[in-house]
Structures are given as structure tokens and as C-alpha cells.
Amino acid sequence: MASVDDVRNGVAQAKAKADEALGSLEQARASLDDAQNMLTQAIQGSGHDEILQARNMLAEAGQNLNLLKSSISNSIETADGWAGRL
């Protein structure tokens, strides 16, 4: 069985990796926002459903990234809290 210090170190390593993932998701979100803005500017005045759907899918992808970020943050907080009580 692992010692308390081993468990805390493992949680800290997992937290560091999760923080990396959050950083990557932040970058992905910024890129998606840029893409959505560029597409919005490019299609200004176009009423074609297909291209509007493409823009809406980018917005939905951004919302999904926000959900992922929230889930990761909640996981980190929970694990960190648990490790702190050991």
C-alpha cells in the first residue's frame, strides 16, 4: 500500500497534468473563437443555412470545451481537497 506522501505526490502529478490539459483547452477555445469570428465576418450577409450551421457548430464546440474545462477543474479541486485531508 502506498504511503500518504506517495498518494499526495501522485495527486500532485495528476493535478499538474490536468493543469496542462486546461492550458491546452484554453488555447483551443481561443482558436475556436478566432475561427468563429473569421467565419462570421466572411459570411456576413449570407443567409445560407449550411454556412450558418457551420458557424453554430463552432460555437457549440466552444461551449463543449467550456464544459470540459469545468469538469477538469472540479476534478482537480476534489482530488486536491481529498489529498489535503490525508
VENNOR-V206794 format. One record per residue. N is the residue number from 1. RES is the residue in one letter. PSI is psi in degrees with one decimal (999 if undefined). D_FIRST is the distance of its C-alpha to the first C-alpha in whole Angstrom. Layout:
n = (N;N)
res = (RES;RES)
psi = (PSI;PSI)
d_first = (D_FIRST;D_FIRST)
//
This chain:
n = (1;2;3;4;5;6;7;8;9;10;11;12;13;14;15;16;17;18;19;20;21;22;23;24;25;26;27;28;29;30;31;32;33;34;35;36;37;38;39;40;41;42;43;44;45;46;47;48;49;50;51;52;53;54;55;56;57;58;59;60;61;62;63;64;65;66;67;68;69;70;71;72;73;74;75;76;77;78;79;80;81;82;83;84;85;86)
res = (M;A;S;V;D;D;V;R;N;G;V;A;Q;A;K;A;K;A;D;E;A;L;G;S;L;E;Q;A;R;A;S;L;D;D;A;Q;N;M;L;T;Q;A;I;Q;G;S;G;H;D;E;I;L;Q;A;R;N;M;L;A;E;A;G;Q;N;L;N;L;L;K;S;S;I;S;N;S;I;E;T;A;D;G;W;A;G;R;L)
psi = (141.1;147.9;166.4;-41.9;-38.8;-42.8;-45.9;-41.1;-41.2;-42.0;-40.7;-39.4;-41.5;-40.0;-42.0;-42.8;-40.5;-37.8;-38.4;-43.8;-41.0;-41.2;-42.3;-40.2;-34.9;-44.0;-42.3;-41.4;-42.9;-40.7;-40.8;-41.8;-42.8;-45.9;-42.4;-43.2;-42.6;-43.2;-41.3;-44.3;-39.9;-32.4;9.2;126.3;-8.5;133.5;16.5;126.9;-38.2;-45.3;-32.5;-37.3;-40.4;-43.7;-42.0;-32.8;-35.4;-40.9;-41.4;-39.6;-39.8;-40.4;-38.6;-37.3;-39.0;-39.9;-41.4;-45.2;-42.2;-43.3;-42.9;-44.6;-43.2;-39.4;-44.7;-46.5;-42.6;-48.2;-42.1;-41.6;-42.9;-46.1;-34.2;-23.4;-3.9;999)
d_first = (0;4;7;9;12;10;10;13;14;13;15;18;18;19;21;23;23;24;27;28;29;31;33;34;35;37;39;39;40;43;44;44;46;49;49;50;52;54;54;56;58;59;60;62;65;63;63;62;59;57;57;56;53;52;52;50;47;46;46;44;42;42;41;38;37;37;35;32;32;32;29;27;28;27;23;23;24;22;19;20;21;17;16;19;18;14)
//
